[in-house]
Amino acid sequence: MRGLFGSLLVIAIVLAGFQTQVSAESLTAPDLEAPKDKAKNQVATTVLKWKEVAGAKGYRVMVSLSSEGLNALAPKAACTECLVDQTVTAPTYQIPMKKLTKNAPYFWTVRALNDTDEGPSAVIRSYTLASTFFQDMD
């Protein structure tokens, strides 16, 4: 009886371990919420938002002047073209002050992360900053 109980206990522990492990294949691409694609007149400190991804322990946020660079970026590869390449734990990211300039289109995407892997990129969106800001008046 002890052998059967021990075997069942080992099986339960192994199954519990499988339930808590999430691989990159099971991480889905985040669903971007804001700003909407091709949004105009955004502020310099725009807040990027997306829906949480099941199993994600964090997110990699990337902003670039080129969608091609984001499209070609392999998982975990350095984004040399990115103006922002930041890892965060919440499904939001506020662009730091003076990181971007006015009147230029910016492209952004997000990838979900777990302890070891990076999931696929969200569909790339673009937005443009407003042409004038009160914060430019130093």
N, C-alpha and C positions, 0 to 999 in steps of 0.2 A: 504494500500500500504506500509506503514511504517513497519508493521509487517512482510510482505513478504520480504522486503529489509533487515530487521534485521536478519531474519532467513537465508537468502542466505549469508549474511556476516558471520554469525556464522559457517555455513557449510564450507565456503571458508577458514576460519581460521583453523578449525579443520582439513580439508584436507591438508592444508599447513603444519600443525604440523605432520601429518602422513608421509608426504614426507620427512621431515628432520630427523625423528627418524629412526635409524638403529639398529636392534637387532643383537645379536650374531648369530642367525640363518641365517641372511642375509649376515653376514661377511663371505667371502670365505677364503680359505687357500691361502696364498701368493704363487706365482709362483717364485721359486728360480732361479736366473740367474747365479750368480758367487760366489765362484768358482764352476766349474762343479763337479758332483758327482765323488768321488774317485780321485780328482785332487792331483797331487804330486808336490813336490818342491815349496810349497807356502811359502811366507815370513811370519815372525812372526807377522807382523801387517797387515795380510790379510784383504782385504775389502770384506765384505759380501754384496751381492746385490740381490734384488728381485723386482718384479713388484708391483706397487701400487695396493691397494685393494680399490674398491669403498666403500665409507662410513667409511673407517678407519681414525681414528684421531691419530693413533700411531701404533707402532709395538713392540712386545716383542721378543727379540733375545736371543736364548739360545745355548750355546756351551758346550758339555760334552765329556767325554772319553767313554761314553756308549750310544748306541742308545736305549737300553732297558729303561733306565731311562727317556729319552725324550718321548718314545712311551707311557709310563704308566702315564705321568704327566697330572693330571686333570687341567682344566682351572682355572687360578688364584692361583693354588697351588705353594708353594715355591719349587724351583728346588734345592734341597740339593746337588745333584751330579753335578750341573753346575759349570763350570769354569767362564762362562759368563752368566748372566741373567740380561739383560738390556732393558729398555724401551726407544725407540727413536721415533722421529716424521717423519724422512725421510726414504725412502726405501733403506738405506745403513747403514752399521755399520763397523767401522774399529776397529779391535782387538787392545786393548792397548798393548804397548810395554811390553815384559816380562811376559805377562799373560799366554802364552802357552810355552811349551818346544819343542825342535826339535825332529824329528823322531818318533812322536806318531800320531796315527790317531785320528782326532777330528770329532765329529758328531755335526751337527747344524740344527736348524729349526727356523722358525719365525711364530708368530701368529699376526693377525690383532687385533687392539683394538678400541673400541669406548668409550664413556663416562662411560659406566657401565659394558660392557661385553668384553670377549675375544673369538675370533673366533677359528676355528680348526687350528691345526698345518699344516705347509707345509710338504711335503714329506721330510723325513730326508735325508740329504746328509752327506758325509764324505770328508775329505781332510787331507793330510799329509804335514807337514812342511818340508822344505829343511833341509838336515843334517848339513849344515854349513851356518853361517851368518857372514857378516862383523860386524854387531852390537854386536856380542858376544865378540869381541876383546876390552875389557875395558882397 
